[in-house]
Amino acid sequence: VATTHDTPERHRSMAVVLDQTWQLLHSPEQRLLAQLSVFAGGFSAPAAQAVTGAGPLALAQLLDKALLYRSENRFDLHPLMHRFAQEQLARLGADTHEPSGLSLLAATRARHSVFFLTLLAEQRAAIFGHSPQQAQATLAAEFANIQAAWQWATEVGAAERLAPCLSVIMHYFELTGLYETG
């Protein structure tokens, strides 16, 4: 059994381990890992591409370094890594700006919101039509991301993005019983 005295300083706290892991990443990997922290409840490769610009190779590199894990067709970050990456995005976001003039954090959250609110609106025909179960499954898999996208749109005053989604989310709540749970 190792004691604290036997353990190298770099392994004595999770914060130090995460920070040292971060320092070993190349700048594009740091940026990508930080941007992936905007996802809630995991994400698909197409979502990562749309929100961060990450291709399959970039995701595979983070998988190879055990910074992401994959379950079926979804990727996710360990909760400790997710929290650390969120902190890094906040730090990078203050110093880095996109061509749009938005901070990295604001631009990433904006793309996340657009992607998931569009996904929600696109479920209209299915949820009211012949395949409500398929729409329910899609929305259930992305519900945490949809909530985060909705919250961001509300925070920045982008109510016009929510209007096309209202009837879809209300019907989803009715079908799943979420309406009753508040």
N, C-alpha and C positions, 0 to 999 in steps of 0.2 A: 504494500500500500504506500503510495506516494504521499508525502506531507507537503505543506506549503513551502517548506524550505527546499524540497527536492524539485519543485516545479519551477520551470523557467518563468521569469517575470512576464514574458509575452503570453503565457497561458494562465495567468492567475485571475483574470476576469474576462467575461464575455465581451465587454466593451473593447478591451485591448485586442482580443482575437479578431473581432469584426473590423476594427480600425486597421490592423496589420493586413488582414485579407484585402481590404479596400486599397491600401497602399500598393499591393502587388498587382492590381489591375491596371491596364492601360487606360488612358483618358476616355476613349470611346466606350470601353466596357463600364467604367465608372458612371458615365453619363447615362448609358442604357439602363444599368441596374437601378440608378436613382429614378429614372423615368418610369420604370416598371412598378415602382411603389405606388403609383396613382391607382393601380388596379386593386379592387376589393374582391376577395373571394376567388382569385385566380383569373386566368385569361386564356384566350385561344391565340394561336399564331397569327391569324388575320387581324385580331384586335391589336396585338403587339405591333404588327406592321403599320396599321393605320394610326396608332397613337404615338409610337416612338420612331417609326421608320425601320425597325429591326427586322432583318431578314432571318431566314431559317438558320443560317450559319452563325449569326451573332447569338441567337438563342441557344444553339447547340454548344457554343463556347462557354456560356454561363452554366449550362447543364453539366458540361464536362468538369467544370470547376466546383460543382456541387453548390452553386449559388442559387440555382432554381431547381425545382423538382417537377416531374411530369407525371400526371395521372390521366390515363387515356389520352384525350385530345386537348388537355388543359395543362397550363403551366401555373406554378405558384411559387411564392417565396416563403421560407420558414418565417413564422411570426417575428422572431428576433431580427432576422435579416430584413424583413419588411419594414420594421420600425427604424432600423439603422438607415436603410435606403431612403426612407421618408425624410429623415434628418439631413441626409446628404443632398437630397433634392432641394430642400429648403435652403441649404447653404449654397449650392450651385445656382439655384434659381435666383438668388439675390445678385450674383455676380455675372450671370450668363444671360444674354438676350438673344432671342430668335430674330430672323430677318423681319418679322412682323412688328418688332419693337417690344413685344411682350417678354417678360422674364421667362426663363426655361420652365419654371414651375407653372406659371399662368398659361403658357402656350400648351404645355403637356396636358394640363387639366382641361383646357378648352377642347383639344382634340379628343380627349377621353369622353367628354360630355357630348360632343357632336356625334361621335361614333355610337355611343350607347343610346342616346335619345333617338337617333336615326333607326337603330335596330328596333327599338320599342315601337316607333311609328310604323315601321315596315311590317309589323305583326298584325296590323289592322285587318287585312283581308283574311288571314288565316284564323285569327281568334274569333272573328264574327262570321266566318264562312265555314268551309267544309273540313278544316283541320285545327279545331281549337286545342286539341291535345298536343299537337306538335308545337303550336305557339306557346302553350303553357310550359312545355319542357324547355323551350328556348329561353323564355323569360325567367323561369325558375333558375336555370343555370347561370344567368347573368344578373340576377336580382340585386345582389350587393353592388355591382357596377352600375346598374341603372339607378339605384338609390344615390350613389356618389355623384353620378352625372346630373341627376335632378337637383341635388343639393348645390352643386357648383353653379348650375344655371340660375338657381334662385339667388345665390349669394352675389352674383355679378349682375343681376337684373336682366337676365335674358329670358324673360317670361314667354317671348314669342316662340322660343324653341320648345316650350312645354305644351303649348296649345294643341299641336297635332297628336300629342301623346296621351292627353287626358282620358279620352274615351277608351283607349286601349288599356291603360293601367287600371281604370275603374272596372272594366270588364274582367280583367285578370284577377283583381281583388275579389270580385263576385264569384268567379269560377273556383278560386282556390280557398275561399273562406277567409281571406285576409281582411276583408271588409269588416267582419265581426270582431276581429281581434284588435282593431284600432291600430 
